[in-house]
């Protein structure tokens, strides 16, 4: 069962409200995505902690509706 990019963005923004989210469907199959998530809440957190926050925001859908997510995270430059 595929997941749509808008739903991924909605889940992330619901759980990380200040996040700037960019989603790209890598294969056009609704199953393999790349995401860039930038948030002030990531300040002081390791890259692993940032990724864990995003995976938590996806509310258990990773590995089920969402098969693959190439994830990049960061903090705002200003």
N, C-alpha and C positions, 0 to 999 in steps of 0.2 A: 504494500500500500504506500503510494507516494505522498509526499508532503509538499505543499506549495510554498513558494518563497515568502509570500505575504504572511503566511501563518508563522513561519520561522521568525520573521521580523517582529510580528505582533507579540509572540511569546517573550522574545528577548527584551523588547521595549516595555512590556508589562512588568517584567521582573527587574529590569535595570532601566528605570525611567529616563535617565539623562543620556542613554546610549545613542550614539550615531551608528546606524547599522547599514551596511551595504551587503547585499546578497547576490550571488551569481550562480545560475544553474549551469554547472560545468558540462553536462552532457545532454541537456534538453529532456531528461527523463524524469525530472522531479524527484530524483533519488540521490544525486551527487551534487553537493553545493560547496561553494566557497563563501565564507563570511568574514567581513572586517567589522569588528565591534570596538568602538572607542568610547570610553566613559571615564568620568572623574572618579567613580567609585573604584577604579583599578589602581589609583595612586597608592604607592607603598606596598602593593601586592606583587608577588612573583608572577611570571608568565603562567606557571602551572595553576596558581590560585585564580588568575583571571579566567583561564579556560574552564576551570571547575565552576566558576560563577555562571558562565555562559551555558555550560551543560546542565547545571541546575535549573537555569531559566527555561530550558527546553522541556522541563517537567517529565522526564523519563521517555521522551519520544526518540532519543538517539538510539540507534540500533533496532528500532521498530519501524515507525513511519518514515523516519529519516535514517537512511542507510549510511551516508558518508558526508562529513562536513570538514572541509579544510578550513581551519580557524586561525585567524590572526586577530590579536587584541592589542590595544594600546591606550594611552592616556592622551587627552587633548594637548596640543602644543602650547596653548595659551590658557 
